[in-house]
Amino acid sequence: MNATLRDGDAWEGIWSTDPAITAAVHLPIFEKHLDPGLPLVDVDCGNGARTVFLAGRFHPCVGIDRSAGALEHARTVVGEGSGGRAAPDFRQLDITDPGAIRRLHEELGDANVYLRGVLQRSEPHHRPRVAESVAALVGDLGRAFVVEAAQTARDALSRGAEAADASQLPGPLDSPGLSDLPHLAHPSGPSGESLADLTALFGAAGLRVCASGSLPLSTTEFEPDGSRLELPANWLVVGRPR
């Protein structure tokens, strides 16, 4: 989905959940912190379903993704109808390319940003670039809503893989969805992002935390008992001091 990702087309995997159980849950949390009159950029938009949902609340709404295949699918989703809502725009852009993102900001002006599960699928040396790009998009007036798996996510993954504990997880898990999180699954890899880590990362890019908390992050996978696999996650709203 993005050059930051360690494995192929993750837009078809663990994160491709119905917006009704992800973005719709997040919207009441973050919309009170965002100016609804600003554009919204949905980062790593994948199959486009979430972007279509967000376009019902924010206009213009732009979904960005590095994957041409993801964007082709996203445009098909819009082509099949967006329920009378304003159709979003889709752009093939890499969030780790601050220059390209700055050009998008020049076009849109200050914007709000939706960033779900992007940092945890990024190489560590790419994460400051992601934060820099987010800072470029929000400018002075925008805000970004960021959701990332917490440090206890590996325990949830071990349940989903029916491993006795996290230390028994393989590298990329055999499940197509769980393999989107190889670095969370692998014992030697990082195990999620703490609120302190996220605060420091965005602080270095000139953004402060306006609000924060925790919530479960729904996936497309299921527990052995048939219930949906949810990863513990942290969320925060960041922007420039006003």
Summary of the structure (lengths in Angstrom):
residues: 242
radius of gyration: 16.8
end to end distance: 33.7
largest distance: 50.8
contacts: 858
relative contact order: 0.17
helix: 38%
strand: 21%
